[in-house]
């Protein structure tokens, strides 16, 4: 078996149940092995996970205060999609379920992206990139 590197993004959330409901509405599943009343593991792909941690739980890992992501940009999580329609569908679902639009859609020809903020203000940039359309130099 070959080694497959994984990424775990740790995000503080004010209300774990509301965050789980929000991301469930977007189609994400959760790993019950890493779920309790203080945290859950959201499965983004076979190798990408977001740990949604209550503020007290997150504070146990971070030596600095938790940023108010509604007032500052602490991170931009960029996720690719299979096509432009999937980008639109995911961002539209996020906004319909309580997320907010972060910026206007951007179409660079080879790449199309939109972004939303989740319930806690974390920025999720959703994009589709078609490298066959990338400008040749």
DRENDO-1510 file (C-alpha; in Angstrom, 1 decimal, always signed):
<recs>
REC; n; res; u; v; w
REC; 1; UNK; +0.0; +0.0; +0.0 .
REC; 2; UNK; +1.4; +3.4; -0.9 .
REC; 3; UNK; +1.4; +6.4; +1.4 .
REC; 4; UNK; -1.3; +9.0; +0.6 .
REC; 5; UNK; -0.8; +12.3; +2.4 .
REC; 6; UNK; -3.9; +13.8; +4.0 .
REC; 7; UNK; -4.8; +17.3; +5.1 .
REC; 8; UNK; -6.9; +18.2; +8.2 .
REC; 9; UNK; -8.0; +21.8; +8.4 .
REC; 10; UNK; -9.0; +22.8; +11.9 .
REC; 11; UNK; -11.7; +25.4; +12.1 .
REC; 12; UNK; -13.2; +27.0; +15.3 .
REC; 13; UNK; -17.0; +27.1; +15.3 .
REC; 14; UNK; -19.4; +28.8; +17.7 .
REC; 15; UNK; -22.2; +26.3; +17.4 .
REC; 16; UNK; -21.1; +22.8; +16.4 .
REC; 17; UNK; -24.7; +21.5; +15.7 .
REC; 18; UNK; -25.5; +24.5; +13.4 .
REC; 19; UNK; -22.2; +24.0; +11.6 .
REC; 20; UNK; -22.9; +20.3; +11.1 .
REC; 21; UNK; -26.4; +21.1; +9.8 .
REC; 22; UNK; -25.0; +23.8; +7.4 .
REC; 23; UNK; -22.3; +21.5; +5.9 .
REC; 24; UNK; -24.7; +18.5; +5.8 .
REC; 25; UNK; -27.0; +20.6; +3.6 .
REC; 26; UNK; -24.0; +21.2; +1.3 .
REC; 27; UNK; -23.7; +17.4; +0.9 .
REC; 28; UNK; -20.7; +16.7; +3.3 .
REC; 29; UNK; -20.6; +13.6; +5.5 .
REC; 30; UNK; -18.9; +13.3; +8.9 .
REC; 31; UNK; -16.6; +10.6; +10.5 .
REC; 32; UNK; -18.3; +9.4; +13.7 .
REC; 33; UNK; -14.9; +8.1; +15.0 .
REC; 34; UNK; -13.7; +11.7; +15.4 .
REC; 35; UNK; -17.0; +13.2; +16.6 .
REC; 36; UNK; -18.2; +14.2; +20.0 .
REC; 37; UNK; -19.9; +17.2; +21.6 .
REC; 38; UNK; -16.8; +19.3; +21.1 .
REC; 39; UNK; -15.7; +18.3; +17.6 .
REC; 40; UNK; -16.5; +16.6; +14.3 .
REC; 41; UNK; -14.5; +15.5; +11.3 .
REC; 42; UNK; -16.1; +16.7; +8.1 .
REC; 43; UNK; -15.1; +14.5; +5.1 .
REC; 44; UNK; -14.3; +16.7; +2.1 .
REC; 45; UNK; -12.6; +14.0; +0.0 .
REC; 46; UNK; -10.6; +10.8; +0.5 .
REC; 47; UNK; -7.6; +12.9; +1.7 .
REC; 48; UNK; -9.1; +16.2; +2.8 .
REC; 49; UNK; -10.9; +16.7; +6.1 .
REC; 50; UNK; -12.1; +19.7; +8.1 .
REC; 51; UNK; -12.1; +19.4; +11.9 .
REC; 52; UNK; -14.9; +21.6; +13.2 .
REC; 53; UNK; -14.0; +22.4; +16.8 .
REC; 54; UNK; -15.9; +24.3; +19.4 .
REC; 55; UNK; -14.2; +27.4; +20.6 .
REC; 56; UNK; -13.0; +25.8; +23.9 .
REC; 57; UNK; -11.7; +22.7; +22.1 .
REC; 58; UNK; -9.9; +24.8; +19.4 .
REC; 59; UNK; -8.4; +27.0; +22.1 .
REC; 60; UNK; -6.7; +23.9; +23.6 .
REC; 61; UNK; -4.7; +23.6; +20.4 .
REC; 62; UNK; -4.0; +27.2; +19.6 .
REC; 63; UNK; -1.8; +29.5; +21.8 .
REC; 64; UNK; -3.4; +32.7; +20.3 .
REC; 65; UNK; -6.9; +34.0; +20.5 .
REC; 66; UNK; -9.4; +32.8; +17.9 .
REC; 67; UNK; -9.8; +35.3; +15.1 .
REC; 68; UNK; -13.3; +36.7; +14.4 .
REC; 69; UNK; -13.5; +35.5; +10.8 .
REC; 70; UNK; -16.5; +37.9; +10.2 .
REC; 71; UNK; -14.1; +40.8; +10.8 .
REC; 72; UNK; -10.8; +39.5; +9.5 .
REC; 73; UNK; -9.7; +37.0; +6.9 .
REC; 74; UNK; -7.9; +34.3; +8.7 .
REC; 75; UNK; -7.8; +31.7; +5.9 .
REC; 76; UNK; -9.1; +31.0; +2.4 .
REC; 77; UNK; -9.9; +27.4; +1.9 .
REC; 78; UNK; -9.8; +26.7; -1.9 .
REC; 79; UNK; -11.6; +23.6; -3.2 .
REC; 80; UNK; -11.8; +22.5; -6.8 .
REC; 81; UNK; -14.9; +21.1; -8.5 .
REC; 82; UNK; -15.5; +19.0; -11.5 .
REC; 83; UNK; -17.0; +21.8; -13.6 .
REC; 84; UNK; -18.5; +25.3; -13.5 .
REC; 85; UNK; -22.0; +24.0; -12.7 .
REC; 86; UNK; -20.7; +22.2; -9.6 .
REC; 87; UNK; -19.1; +25.5; -8.5 .
REC; 88; UNK; -22.4; +27.3; -8.9 .
REC; 89; UNK; -24.4; +24.6; -7.2 .
REC; 90; UNK; -22.2; +24.4; -4.1 .
REC; 91; UNK; -21.9; +28.1; -3.6 .
REC; 92; UNK; -25.7; +28.6; -4.2 .
REC; 93; UNK; -26.4; +25.9; -1.7 .
REC; 94; UNK; -24.1; +27.5; +0.9 .
REC; 95; UNK; -25.8; +30.9; +0.5 .
REC; 96; UNK; -29.3; +29.3; +0.6 .
REC; 97; UNK; -28.4; +27.6; +3.9 .
REC; 98; UNK; -27.1; +30.7; +5.8 .
REC; 99; UNK; -23.7; +31.3; +4.3 .
REC; 100; UNK; -22.9; +34.6; +2.7 .
REC; 101; UNK; -21.4; +35.6; -0.7 .
REC; 102; UNK; -17.7; +36.5; -0.2 .
REC; 103; UNK; -17.0; +38.1; -3.6 .
REC; 104; UNK; -18.3; +38.2; -7.1 .
REC; 105; UNK; -17.7; +35.3; -9.5 .
REC; 106; UNK; -14.5; +35.4; -11.4 .
REC; 107; UNK; -14.0; +33.9; -14.8 .
REC; 108; UNK; -10.4; +33.8; -16.1 .
REC; 109; UNK; -11.2; +31.6; -19.1 .
REC; 110; UNK; -9.2; +28.6; -17.8 .
REC; 111; UNK; -10.5; +29.1; -14.2 .
REC; 112; UNK; -13.9; +30.0; -12.8 .
REC; 113; UNK; -14.4; +30.7; -9.1 .
REC; 114; UNK; -16.8; +31.9; -6.5 .
REC; 115; UNK; -16.6; +32.1; -2.8 .
REC; 116; UNK; -18.8; +32.1; +0.3 .
REC; 117; UNK; -18.3; +32.5; +4.0 .
REC; 118; UNK; -19.7; +29.8; +6.3 .
REC; 119; UNK; -21.7; +30.5; +9.5 .
REC; 120; UNK; -18.5; +31.3; +11.4 .
REC; 121; UNK; -17.1; +33.6; +8.6 .
REC; 122; UNK; -14.5; +31.1; +7.3 .
REC; 123; UNK; -13.9; +31.8; +3.6 .
REC; 124; UNK; -14.4; +28.9; +1.1 .
REC; 125; UNK; -13.3; +29.6; -2.4 .
REC; 126; UNK; -14.8; +27.1; -4.9 .
REC; 127; UNK; -13.3; +26.8; -8.3 .
REC; 128; UNK; -13.1; +24.8; -11.5 .
REC; 129; UNK; -9.8; +24.9; -13.5 .
REC; 130; UNK; -9.5; +23.6; -17.1 .
REC; 131; UNK; -5.7; +23.5; -17.8 .
REC; 132; UNK; -6.4; +22.9; -21.5 .
REC; 133; UNK; -7.6; +26.5; -21.6 .
REC; 134; UNK; -4.6; +27.8; -19.7 .
REC; 135; UNK; -2.9; +30.6; -21.7 .
REC; 136; UNK; +0.2; +29.3; -23.6 .
REC; 137; UNK; +3.4; +31.3; -23.2 .
</recs>
